């Protein structure tokens, strides 16, 4: 199975704000250009194949792009809450520089297990992404495309490649960029492209 994970277009929010599960609108000024680049990048990865489906996070910034891609390739969109961005709980929509330094330090010490107050840990995201991907592995020749978020894409890729969760934190993943994994029948993954 080929799994192509695409990061959504830019949302309409300041870069200094902590956002995750908040359902933000897309940045209208950059949406069309980003989706056109996503379409071209996806077509290059597909190399003439047609995806089985376009999967999407339910968050608007992903779903709008998934709908546009699905229309282009003539396939359905399957929305799945497991593809949503990490829930930052009480940190959502607060400027990063206003968050309690002790909480940020605790997160840095335990990236995998720490949960922001009322939010999710990286472990939670890994488990839900793993469950989602495992459910797709029915047919070896299928190509599944998902429009999701940087956190879940990074975490799933690290896990699929059997790397530590923290290994993925510094990996650049641009808005609209994709990660292409080939997943064997036994679940072992090979990275084909990153941030393409």
WOCORNOR-V241699 format. One record per backbone hydrogen bond with DSSP energy under -0.5 kcal/mol. NH is the residue of the N-H (numbers start at 1). CO is the residue of the C=O. If there is no record, write none. Layout:
BEGIN
nh=NH co=CO
nh=NH co=CO
END
This chain:
BEGIN
nh=2 co=142
nh=3 co=181
nh=4 co=2
nh=4 co=144
nh=5 co=3
nh=5 co=179
nh=6 co=4
nh=6 co=146
nh=7 co=177
nh=8 co=148
nh=9 co=61
nh=12 co=25
nh=13 co=11
nh=17 co=14
nh=18 co=94
nh=19 co=17
nh=21 co=86
nh=24 co=22
nh=27 co=10
nh=28 co=26
nh=30 co=27
nh=31 co=27
nh=32 co=28
nh=34 co=30
nh=35 co=31
nh=36 co=32
nh=37 co=33
nh=38 co=34
nh=39 co=35
nh=40 co=36
nh=41 co=37
nh=42 co=38
nh=43 co=39
nh=44 co=40
nh=45 co=41
nh=46 co=42
nh=47 co=43
nh=48 co=43
nh=49 co=46
nh=52 co=143
nh=53 co=143
nh=54 co=76
nh=55 co=53
nh=55 co=145
nh=56 co=78
nh=57 co=147
nh=61 co=24
nh=62 co=59
nh=63 co=59
nh=64 co=60
nh=66 co=62
nh=67 co=63
nh=68 co=64
nh=69 co=65
nh=70 co=66
nh=71 co=67
nh=72 co=68
nh=73 co=69
nh=74 co=70
nh=75 co=70
nh=78 co=54
nh=79 co=77
nh=80 co=56
nh=83 co=80
nh=84 co=81
nh=88 co=86
nh=90 co=117
nh=91 co=88
nh=92 co=89
nh=93 co=18
nh=94 co=18
nh=94 co=91
nh=96 co=16
nh=98 co=95
nh=99 co=96
nh=104 co=100
nh=105 co=101
nh=106 co=102
nh=107 co=103
nh=108 co=104
nh=109 co=105
nh=110 co=106
nh=114 co=110
nh=116 co=120
nh=119 co=116
nh=120 co=87
nh=122 co=111
nh=123 co=112
nh=125 co=121
nh=126 co=122
nh=127 co=123
nh=128 co=124
nh=129 co=125
nh=130 co=126
nh=131 co=127
nh=132 co=128
nh=133 co=129
nh=134 co=130
nh=135 co=131
nh=136 co=132
nh=136 co=133
nh=137 co=133
nh=137 co=134
nh=138 co=136
nh=139 co=136
nh=142 co=139
nh=144 co=2
nh=145 co=53
nh=146 co=4
nh=147 co=55
nh=148 co=6
nh=148 co=146
nh=153 co=149
nh=154 co=150
nh=155 co=151
nh=156 co=152
nh=157 co=153
nh=158 co=154
nh=159 co=155
nh=160 co=156
nh=161 co=157
nh=162 co=159
nh=163 co=158
nh=167 co=164
nh=168 co=165
nh=169 co=166
nh=171 co=168
nh=176 co=7
nh=176 co=8
nh=177 co=174
nh=179 co=5
nh=180 co=193
nh=181 co=3
nh=181 co=179
nh=182 co=190
nh=183 co=1
nh=183 co=181
nh=184 co=182
nh=184 co=188
nh=187 co=184
nh=189 co=160
nh=190 co=182
nh=192 co=180
nh=192 co=190
nh=193 co=180
nh=195 co=178
nh=196 co=178
END
